[in-house]
Amino acid sequence: MTASLRKIGTSDLEVFPLALGGNVFGWTADEETSFAVLDAYTAAGGNFVDTADSYSSWVEGNKGGESETIIGKWLKARGNRSDVVVATKVSQHPEYPGLTAANIKAAADASLRRLDTDYIDLYYTHFDKPEVPVEEIIGALDELVRAGKVRHIAASNISPERLRASLDFSDREGLARYVALQPHYNLVSRDTYEGPLQDLAAREGLAAVPYFALASGFLTGKYRPGTQVDSARAGSAAKHLESERGQKVLTALDEIAAAHDAPVATVALAWLAGRPTVTAPIASARTVEQLPALLGVAELELTQEESERLTQASA
């Protein structure tokens, strides 16, 4: 598969139009399966892997960092570190909570050890902590960039006000500047990103890398009235079936997918990939068999009419 790479904001990072989510590694995908998924993704031209230091601390017996550890082992085994853009995050690991300067630096070092690498390509603040001044956060992140431990910085789950303050401080002091955002954004969850946050990203040249791009699996089309789906995220996905918006979106997705002879998931991702500011949606696969529907976003281009139909259905 030959896909045009997309640039992440004002950075020098060029990525495949689908980021592979690492949240399932060490959770619903064991190490062997995770390696197979990563191999298949990169074999298809993928080069953008997203994780966080807290994945998957919510699983009984896990401590956090399991996903990073698996990715690190895979990178070492394949010898392909320079070919893969690795994104990870700070603030939610049970042993490294928050965004104080000291914690950011300690958490970054722990992530580097687990990833078995000496640099992180894209380092996100996972959840903003309004009690910590943006000056302290940006200052610590800038130190990591200057030390060569981080190439570029980004933010996830942040308000427009805090983002604006962060960018202003970076510009005023000549420090590292956010190049990307990771918002919760998909066809059935548009409200948190569209509006002031998206407008700010567009004005400032920030790339959006949306998470929950398939609404925990709902936008794959496998959740239908009366069906049972064996998934750890079935509950959060199935709730969309109860809404009028969810039903309208599924109907539109079904018809457009049929017209393209494409999976529903591919169409949902293609809509998202075509939205203003979006560089690459994030989607995860717990099996190799789930990958083709995700990778198809690199080749499927919706018509303006199809895109608008989905936009209206999801309004």
N, C-alpha and C positions, 0 to 999 in steps of 0.2 A: 504494500500500500504506500503510495507516494502522496503525502499530504503537504501542503504549504505550511511552513512553520509560522507561528505568530509571535510578535514581539510583546514582551511583558512591559507595558507602559514605556517609560523613558530609559529602561535598563538595557543591557546588552544580552539579556536572556531571550532566546528564541525557542518556542515550545510547540509541540504537537497540539492540535486543537481539542484534545481531551486529556485532562489530568487524571491519572490513575489514583484513586483514593486508597490509602493504606490503612484505613480504620478497621478493615476486616482481618488484616494480618495479625495473627496471634489471638483472634477472637473466633470468627466463623470460618476462617481459613487457617489451617495449620502451616507449619514451615514448608513442608514439601509442596502443598498446594499453592502457597504464596509464591514460591520460586517459579512454579509452572505458569502462574498468572503473569508474573513479572516478565518471564521469558517470552510469553506469547505477545504481550503488550509491546515490548521493545522490538520483537521480530516484525511486528506490523508497522514499525516506524515511530512508536511512542517513545517519548523521552522526558516526561514530566510526571514525577511521583510525589504525591502529597501525603504527609503524615503529621503527627504531633507527638510531643513527649508524653502526653497522657494516655495515648492509645496503647493497650486497652485496659485501663485501670479499673473499669467497671465490672470486669469479669472476675468471678470468684477465683482466688488463687493468683491473680495477676497483680503486679505492683505498679504498672505503667511503664512505658518504654518498650513493650514487647514488639510493637510494629517497627520501631526504629531499629531494634536489634536484628529482626529478620531482614529488613532492607539492607542493613550494614553487612550481614553475612552474604547476602545475594550479590551486592556490589563487589565484595572481595572475591567471591567465587568466580564471578564473570569477568572481573578485571575491566569493568566498563565505567568507572566512576566519572571520568571526564565526558562521557557521552550522555549522562543522565542529569537532568535538573532536579535537584532534591529540595523540597520545601518541607519545613517542619515548624513547630509552634511552641510558644512558651506561655505559661501562667496557670495551667491546670494540672500539672503533675502533682500527685499527693505529697511528694517530698520537696517539690519546688513550686509552691503556690504563689501567685501574685506577680507583680511587675516592678518591685523595687529594683534598684540598680544592682544590688548584690545578688538578688535572686536571678535576674536575667543572665548575669555572667556565669553563675554557678550552673544554671539550667542548660545554658548553651554548651558549656564544657561537658556536661553529662550526655547531652544529645550527640555531640561529636564522638564521644567514646562509644556510645551504642551504635552509631552509624559507621563507626570505624573509618572515619574520614577526618581530614584536617580543615574542611570548610563546608559551610551550608550555603547553598545557592540563594535560597529565599527564606528569610526568617520572619515569621509572623508573631505579633502579639495575639494570642488565641482569643482571649476575652479581655476587653479593656477594663482597667481598674481605676475608676474616676477618683478614688482617694489618693492615687499617686500622681503627682504633677507630670504633665507631658514632658517638661524639661528633664526630669529624672529619667523617664523612659527613653526618650530620644538620645539623651546623653550616653546612656549605657549601650544602646544599640549602635551608636556611632563608634564607640570604643571597640566593639566587636568587629565592625567593618574595617576600622583602621588597623586592627590586629590581624586582619586577613582571615578571621574565623567565619565571617559572614560576607557574602557578596552584595546582597541587596536586602532591604527590609520592607515589611508589609504589615498590614493590620487586618484583623478579623473581628467581627462583632464590636464595632465602634460607632459612636454617634457622629453625625455631621459636625457638631460643635467641637468635639474632641479631635476629630480628624483635622478640621480647619486649624485649630490651635497647634497641633503637632506639625503640620506643614509650615505654618507661619514661623514657628520656632526654628525648624530646620533651615528655612530660607534666611532668617535673620542672623543665625549663628554660623551658617555655612556647614551644617552637619548633614549626616546621611538623611535621606528623605524617603518616605514611603513611596514605593513604585506600584503597589498593588493592594487591592482589597479582597477579602474573602467573605462575601455576604451570603446569607441564607436567601436563595433566589431560585425560583423555578416557575413553571406554568401555573401552579396552584398556590404559590406563595410569592407574591410580587410586592406586597406593601412595604416590607422592611427595607427594600433596596431602592425601588423606583421612587423618585422624588428628590429631596434635598441631597441624599447621599450619592445617588447616581449623578445628579447634576454637578456636584462637587468633583466627583471622580472624572467626569468628562472635561470640566474646566481645567483641572490640574494634571491631566494626562495619565491618570492612574488606570491600571488594568483591573478588571473584575474577574475573579476566579471563583465562581459560585459553588457553594457546597449544598448538599441535599438537592442536586440538580435533577434527580428523578423522584423527589419527594418520598424518600425512604422506600422506593420501589413501586409506588403507586403509578408513576408515569411509564412503567414498563408495560402496562396494560394487563398484567396478570391478576390484578385485584378486580373482581367483578361481583355483583350481587349474588350471594349464595355460594361463593367459592371459598375454600380454605387454602391458605398459602403457608407452606412450611418455611418460615423466615423469622429470624430474631427480631425483625423490625415490622412484622405484620400488623401489629396494633397501631403504630403511628401512620402506616401507609393506608390502612383500611378506613381510617376516619374520614378521608377525603371522599369516599364513596357516599357518605351521608350528606354531602353538600351539593347544591345545584351547580355550583361552579365545577366541581369535580366531574359530574355527569356530562356537562356540556363539553368540557375539555376532552374527556374520553371519546365522545362521539366524533368530535372534530379530528382527533388524533387517528381514530380508526379509519376514517374516510381518506385522510391524506396519506396514511401509511399504505392503504390498499392501492392508491393511485401510483405510488412509487414502488410498490412491492417491497416495502421496507418494514422492519420491526417498529412497533409503536415507540419504543425507547429511543430509537435513532431519530425519529421525527421530533420528539420532545427535546432532545439534546440539540438538534439542528436549530430549532426555534431559539433556544437559549444562546447558542453560539453566535446567532445573528443579531442579538440585542446590542444596543449601544453600550460601549465600554467593555463588553465581555470578550475576553481573550480565549479562555478555555474552561468549560464546565468541569467539575470534578464528579466522577462516578466510580464506584468500586465494583469489583467482581469477586465473588467468593469461589467461583469455579472458572476454568478456562472456557467452558461452554457459554458463559454469560458475556464473554468479551466481544464477540463480533457485533452484537447490537450496539455496543458502546462505541467501538472503533468506527462504525459506519458514519458517525457524525463528520468524519474527515472528508467524506465523498458526497454526502447528500446536501444539496442546496435547494432550499424551498423557494418557490416563487413568491413574489411580493404578496400575491393574493392569498396564498396558503399561510404565510406568516401572519398576515393581518387577520385571517380567519381565527387562528389560534389566539392571537392577542385579544380579539373580541370575545371569544368563548371564555377566556380566563379573566375577563375584566371583573 
